[in-house]
Amino acid sequence: MIKIKSGVSKLCFSILILFTFSCEDKRNLVSIEGNIVSILKNDSLNLIIELHDNGNVKKMISKRKDSILVISYFDTGLINEYIPTLAGKKHGEYLLYDESGRIKKKVKYKEGSRHGDTFEFFYDTYSLSQRLYENDDAIYSSVYMEGEKIFNSPIPVFEDEIFDSSSYEALITFPFKFKGEIEIYFRDSLDFDKTLIDKYNMRLRINNFKNDWPQYEIRLVYEPSEDDTLIETDFVYNRSIDSDRVK
């Protein structure tokens, strides 16, 4: 049964018709209350459509088992945000658009964590920012200007962090496997020992660590190999110290 009120946009009405007649089981209930359109199938909610005051679709929420897809729109009818979820967590490719229909941000999620490439587009400066994530840890970053790479850097991940009132220890690892060589430097004010395990892993101990330090600096200098896709980079990384996260 379909109940339709005035003010429903042609797009919304078309969606209702397509959804209703594309289902194998035709026992669907479509009802509208104010600016909210609900479609129920076999006593389970499958689709909710919210409308702008001008009748254009504002938001669509579709549900299939544990998967929920939320798509929001500007009042012009252009898409604003595309949010896929699984079991209540972001899962899949998240998309954010500007009011002219261009993609502003693209993020790959896996069960609630960023996993894969994240892109941010800055059209006023013709630039693009890229970050590669692994289980919500950023492991690589790059910036492009007018299609040309102007910056890149593998990003360290800190594991097995331990600190007390006078010392700090951590395993610094680079999950992003680069071809060139990377040098790691610390400020002269730090009394530290570093032990190189291999080109991707290093143990660090800071002997004059203070509990009230909010962060410390690491300088990363990357030298590319002859057949490298990465460029030379000199980058200062600030490692934040969060006592709630450090074990």
C-alpha positions as CSV (number, residue, x, y, z in Angstrom):
1,M,0.0,0.0,0.0
2,I,1.4,3.4,-0.9
3,K,0.2,6.7,0.8
4,I,1.4,9.8,-1.0
5,K,1.1,13.4,0.1
6,S,1.7,16.6,-2.0
7,G,5.2,18.0,-1.9
8,V,7.0,14.8,-2.7
9,S,9.6,15.4,-5.4
10,K,9.6,13.6,-8.7
11,L,12.9,12.0,-7.8
12,C,11.6,10.7,-4.5
13,F,8.4,9.4,-6.1
14,S,10.5,7.6,-8.8
15,I,12.6,6.0,-6.0
16,L,9.5,4.8,-4.3
17,I,8.1,3.2,-7.4
18,L,11.4,1.5,-8.4
19,F,11.9,0.2,-4.9
20,T,8.4,-1.1,-4.6
21,F,8.3,-2.9,-7.9
22,S,11.9,-4.2,-7.9
23,C,11.3,-6.3,-4.7
24,E,10.4,-10.0,-5.2
25,D,7.9,-9.7,-2.3
26,K,5.4,-7.1,-3.3
27,R,4.0,-6.8,0.3
28,N,5.5,-3.3,0.9
29,L,4.1,-0.5,3.0
30,V,5.1,3.0,1.9
31,S,4.0,5.9,4.1
32,I,4.8,9.6,4.4
33,E,4.6,11.6,7.6
34,G,5.7,15.2,7.1
35,N,9.0,15.2,5.3
36,I,9.8,11.6,6.2
37,V,9.1,8.7,3.8
38,S,9.3,5.2,5.2
39,I,9.2,1.9,3.4
40,L,8.7,-1.3,5.3
41,K,9.0,-4.8,3.9
42,N,8.1,-7.9,5.9
43,D,7.9,-5.9,9.1
44,S,11.5,-4.7,8.8
45,L,12.6,-1.1,7.9
46,N,14.4,-1.1,4.5
47,L,14.4,2.6,3.4
48,I,13.8,6.0,5.0
49,I,13.8,9.2,2.8
50,E,13.8,12.6,4.4
51,L,12.9,15.6,2.2
52,H,14.0,19.2,2.2
53,D,11.2,21.8,2.4
54,N,11.5,22.3,-1.4
55,G,10.7,18.6,-1.9
56,N,14.2,17.5,-2.9
57,V,15.6,14.5,-1.1
58,K,17.6,15.5,2.0
59,K,18.7,12.1,3.2
60,M,18.2,8.4,2.3
61,I,18.9,5.6,4.7
62,S,18.7,2.1,3.3
63,K,19.1,-1.0,5.3
64,R,19.9,-4.6,4.3
65,K,20.7,-7.0,7.1
66,D,23.7,-5.5,9.0
67,S,24.5,-3.0,6.2
68,I,23.2,0.6,6.4
69,L,23.9,3.2,3.7
70,V,23.3,6.8,4.5
71,I,23.3,9.4,1.6
72,S,22.6,13.0,2.3
73,Y,21.9,15.7,-0.3
74,F,22.0,19.5,-0.5
75,D,18.7,21.3,-1.1
76,T,19.8,21.7,-4.7
77,G,19.5,17.9,-5.2
78,L,23.3,17.4,-5.4
79,I,24.8,14.7,-3.2
80,N,26.6,15.9,0.0
81,E,27.7,12.8,1.8
82,Y,27.9,9.0,1.2
83,I,28.3,6.9,4.3
84,P,28.3,3.1,4.1
85,T,28.3,1.2,7.4
86,L,28.4,-2.4,8.6
87,A,27.2,-3.5,12.0
88,G,27.1,0.2,13.1
89,K,30.6,1.0,11.9
90,K,31.8,2.8,8.8
91,H,32.8,0.2,6.2
92,G,33.6,0.8,2.6
93,E,34.3,4.0,0.7
94,Y,33.1,7.2,2.4
95,L,32.6,10.2,0.1
96,L,32.1,13.9,0.9
97,Y,31.1,16.4,-1.8
98,D,31.0,20.2,-2.0
99,E,27.9,22.2,-3.1
100,S,29.0,22.1,-6.8
101,G,29.1,18.3,-6.9
102,R,32.9,17.9,-6.6
103,I,34.4,15.3,-4.3
104,K,36.1,17.0,-1.3
105,K,37.1,13.9,0.6
106,K,37.4,10.1,0.0
107,V,38.1,7.7,2.8
108,K,38.3,3.9,2.8
109,Y,37.0,2.3,6.0
110,K,37.2,-1.3,7.3
111,E,34.9,-2.1,10.2
112,G,35.1,1.4,11.6
113,S,38.8,2.0,11.1
114,R,40.5,3.9,8.2
115,H,42.2,1.3,6.1
116,G,43.5,2.2,2.7
117,D,43.8,5.5,0.9
118,T,42.3,8.8,2.1
119,F,42.2,11.7,-0.4
120,E,41.4,15.4,0.3
121,F,40.8,17.7,-2.7
122,F,41.6,21.5,-2.6
123,Y,40.2,22.9,-5.8
124,D,41.2,26.6,-5.0
125,T,44.9,25.6,-4.9
126,Y,44.7,22.7,-7.4
127,S,46.1,20.4,-4.8
128,L,45.5,17.0,-3.5
129,S,46.4,15.4,-0.1
130,Q,46.8,11.7,0.2
131,R,47.2,9.5,3.3
132,L,47.5,5.8,3.5
133,Y,46.1,4.1,6.6
134,E,46.5,0.6,8.1
135,N,44.0,-0.2,10.9
136,D,43.5,3.5,11.6
137,D,47.3,4.3,11.7
138,A,48.6,6.7,9.1
139,I,51.6,5.0,7.4
140,Y,52.2,7.3,4.4
141,S,51.5,10.8,3.3
142,S,51.8,12.7,0.1
143,V,50.8,16.1,-1.5
144,Y,50.2,16.9,-5.1
145,M,50.1,20.3,-6.7
146,E,48.6,20.6,-10.2
147,G,49.2,16.9,-10.7
148,E,52.8,16.9,-9.6
149,K,54.0,15.3,-6.3
150,I,55.6,18.0,-4.1
151,F,55.8,16.0,-0.9
152,N,55.8,12.5,0.5
153,S,56.9,10.7,3.6
154,P,56.5,7.3,5.2
155,I,54.9,7.8,8.6
156,P,56.2,6.0,11.7
157,V,54.0,3.9,13.9
158,F,54.9,3.6,17.6
159,E,54.5,0.3,19.4
160,D,55.3,-1.1,22.8
161,E,55.5,2.4,24.3
162,I,56.6,2.4,28.0
163,F,57.5,5.5,30.1
164,D,58.0,6.5,33.7
165,S,59.1,9.7,35.4
166,S,62.6,9.6,33.8
167,S,62.6,7.4,30.7
168,Y,60.6,6.5,27.6
169,E,60.9,3.5,25.3
170,A,59.2,2.6,22.0
171,L,59.5,0.5,18.9
172,I,59.4,2.8,15.9
173,T,58.2,0.9,12.8
174,F,57.4,1.9,9.2
175,P,54.6,-0.4,7.8
176,F,54.9,1.4,4.4
177,K,57.7,-0.4,2.6
178,F,59.8,2.2,0.8
179,K,62.7,1.5,-1.6
180,G,65.0,4.3,-0.6
181,E,66.7,5.0,2.7
182,I,65.4,7.0,5.7
183,E,67.4,8.7,8.4
184,I,65.9,9.6,11.8
185,Y,67.2,12.5,13.9
186,F,66.3,13.8,17.3
187,R,66.9,17.1,19.1
188,D,70.3,17.5,20.8
189,S,68.5,18.2,24.1
190,L,67.3,14.6,24.2
191,D,69.5,12.0,25.9
192,F,68.6,9.0,23.8
193,D,69.7,5.6,22.5
194,K,68.5,4.2,19.3
195,T,69.0,0.6,18.1
196,L,68.4,-0.1,14.4
197,I,66.7,-3.5,13.9
198,D,66.4,-3.2,10.1
199,K,65.5,-0.3,7.7
200,Y,61.8,-0.4,8.8
201,N,62.2,-0.9,12.6
202,M,64.1,0.8,15.3
203,R,64.1,0.8,19.1
204,L,64.2,4.2,20.9
205,R,65.0,5.0,24.5
206,I,64.9,8.6,25.9
207,N,66.8,8.7,29.1
208,N,65.8,12.3,30.2
209,F,62.1,12.0,29.5
210,K,59.7,14.1,31.6
211,N,56.1,13.1,32.4
212,D,54.7,16.5,31.5
213,W,56.1,16.4,28.0
214,P,53.2,16.7,25.5
215,Q,55.3,15.6,22.6
216,Y,58.7,15.2,21.1
217,E,60.0,15.8,17.6
218,I,61.4,13.4,15.1
219,R,63.1,14.6,11.9
220,L,62.8,12.2,8.9
221,V,65.0,12.6,5.9
222,Y,64.1,10.3,3.0
223,E,66.6,9.6,0.1
224,P,64.9,7.9,-2.8
225,S,66.5,5.0,-4.8
226,E,67.0,5.3,-8.6
227,D,63.8,3.6,-9.5
228,D,61.8,5.1,-6.7
229,T,58.3,6.6,-7.0
230,L,58.9,8.6,-3.8
231,I,60.8,12.0,-3.9
232,E,63.4,13.3,-1.5
233,T,61.8,14.6,1.7
234,D,63.0,16.4,4.9
235,F,60.1,16.2,7.3
236,V,59.6,16.9,11.1
237,Y,57.1,14.7,12.8
238,N,55.6,15.5,16.2
239,R,55.0,12.5,18.4
240,S,52.2,13.3,20.9
241,I,52.5,11.7,24.3
242,D,49.1,10.6,25.6
243,S,49.4,8.8,28.9
244,D,45.9,7.2,28.4
245,R,47.2,5.4,25.3
246,V,50.7,4.6,26.4
247,K,51.0,1.3,28.3
